[in-house]
Amino acid sequence: MELSSAEAVSTRFLGLTQRSVSEDLGCRRGEFSRKHYGSVELLISSDADGAIQRAGRFRVENGSSDENTGYTPGTWHRTDVHLENPEYYTRWYFKYFLGKVHQNYIGTDSEKNPFFLSVVLSDQNNQRVPQYHSILWRKTGTQKICLPYSPTKTLSVKSILSAMSLEKFEKGPREIFHPDIQKDLLVLEEQEGSVNFKFGVLYAKDGQLTDDEMFSNDDTTGTFSIYTVYQGHEIMFHVSTMLPYSRENKQQVERKRHIGNDIVTIVFQEGEETAPAFKPSMIRSHFTHIFALVRYNKQNDSYRLKIFSEESVPLFGPPLPSPPVFTNHQEFRDFVLVKLINGEKATLETPTFSQKRQRTLDMLIRSLYQDLMPDLHKNMLNRRSFSDVLPDSPKSTRKKEEARQAEFVRLGQALKLKTGVKGDAPTTLATTSFCKKEPWESQSFCSNFPHEVVCADSWGQSLLVSTDAGILLIDDGQTTVQVFDKTLQIKQMHVLEALDYLIARTDKGKDSRLLVFRLSSVQKDIETKQVIRSKYDCRENKLERTKGCHLYAINTHHSSELRIVVAIRNKLLLITKKYNPCNSLTGSSLSLSESPVEEFQYIREICLSDPPVVMTLVDGPTGDSDNMICVAYRHQFDLVNESTGESYRLHHIEANKVNFVAAIDVYEDGEAGLLLCYNYVCQYRKVYPFNGGSPLIQPSAYDFHFSWNQVPYAVVCAFPYILAFTTDSIEIRLVVNGNLVHTAVVPELQLVASRSDIYFKATAAVSGSSHSSSKEMSSRSSPQTPTAYDMLECSLSSSEGEVACKNLYKIPLSNLVGRSIERPLKSPLTPKVVTTPTSSGITSLPVTHSLSLSRMEIKEIANRTRKELLGKLPLFFSVYISYH
């Protein structure tokens, strides 16, 4: 392989900024705080005489800014605004099942509770990625998972239920053939919550302290209401001054009847900001859980926002900017609507609503089960494999089955149309996201990459990759440089730029070793075009005692001392870097010609009961005998004291089969915590400091947990997001609550590196047809595709002559963490302007490009026009009206 010139390589390495691994991982794994989402306070309201009327505990969000502090217009620190758990991702039965051939089963679990199972083989977002979508309907709620499709292996109902941790039955599942079952399952899905919303709007004059006073403002009765549509959601506003008014009824019961039954109420308050402010305890309502307090500043045409949430409401985003002041009316409208929609969804998870929903769901399931009981022994097959939709059978039977399926599909399509016309279903609004650049949007890094990737790590703006052809250094638009030949098979690596180290683990078996190279030496070999190294040139780079290692981990978070833990079967070796008062990059006391191996020392050996599958180092609060190692093996996660070797049970997994994914170290307000990822589950466990030699682990299991829709093979944290990588998708959720914000379909996906920027390998289409783009657009307009435009979709058209190729893509860390107020550190990477050479006939990007200038101009004109329209309408409500 031809090397680039020394001058070009030197120029490339000038972009390697000197930053520590703790800075990189500090941004990626981060130190987050739920204080960004407010703090719980006891709020008391009193009458004009000072007598206490009511009190309540509410979480108060004010953007971490004192409400009475002055602010400078235009200093909005924006946060990313996303609908959480959007219906176009969560309403699976409507999206994937209704109107298609699918199977439905009924059964009772070991506790004699009835359940329903729906399974469909669908094409994920028209990307030719067939998957089984499965929904398990139980009285406690619905569980949804995707399972991979294999044309050579049938998938039975029993295996699907086993994947959902339902393995014991009182009565085994039997198939329901009647097409009317679709009506009933659609009703069950609607119990998850309405697609449409009703928000109260209350006008409070300066000095008003009671709801009677607020509801009595403007003694008029209107004949119209305010209505808008936002990303497929119809929203009706119950505006207090437009509702029926009664001179005789001082309490204005007719107005309270509407607004008092809304979960969310917007309060527009007049007066100076120093005046007594609104408190939720001023409103008598057992139903309203969220209040949005809005103040308008005429001097600079800005809005200040404050959110009150009843204590039991789970956290929801987006977090308020600091200060919580908005000078752009369109941005304010988007923020408020998304915040309130997310808030109402979160409220449905409170005990008040979730218990009612579960009772209703339980009643519906039991009623449906009783209705079907007489037919359980008619026209039903016990535990039929899902793949056997049309089993080989006599022609008469096959024709009967085809006729049943035709009627099944006809009824389903009619239901889908009727539900859509009524406005009770998620709609497709592909146009809403064309002008929005999402933080997870990827960039093409290396087109048509021909090698199998084993592992990789970022080196500045470059990527060091272990492949079947050896170790390669790749940079966008540059010639690939071979660093080691294929005799050196590296399975795991870390590039530590600030320490001038490359740490790597060679292939498995007896010859497995941990190697340490000096980065500056590797760089020098590249620049001077010296002979490419092989494994025979690495004898001096082997760390002692590491022969036969199968796994290693390094400390990654805000620690001055580099620690390495090496696993050799069920033994752990703790190795540290020798103390050196001089920085290795500015003047080391050791000569650079000496082997870097001499700079490490063996500390101790720790024995475990089993070989670890996952290891993560957790820094203690003092670093003095309180550092820990999280290990996963068998059916449990344990914490091991680095100093004593004592092991403590962190979490035991109640499942027949466990697939460990990761244990990610995170820090909340300076205290260590772990995200434990296994099977479909991700849960957060706070790890408290050692006390008397033992870590304080809460017996209540976890702070929060959630389930992925597919089993991931890798999980990456990039605050405020957590990303799950599967074989053909990236599922993006929020760390603070686990809520889903985006699912991207990426065929044949392989995560390559994620220490700083996220690199992945995926299939893209090289198509000779000019119709692929039009087909792609039409597929996005289909009611069966998601509302949001999938930024990471790899377009796979059905045109003839297409050739699948593997490309490398990058999601910049600065995009993910750089726009969030939860960012604990400045992003270590400066976005680089990339000019990618285009090849004839090759589509190098499976994602949307950045907006063109003309589209930007169109968006700006549209914004200006909207502002002009807003200025001609009533101030309080103009931000909520939908103009056409």
Disulfide bonds with the S-S distance in Angstrom:
none
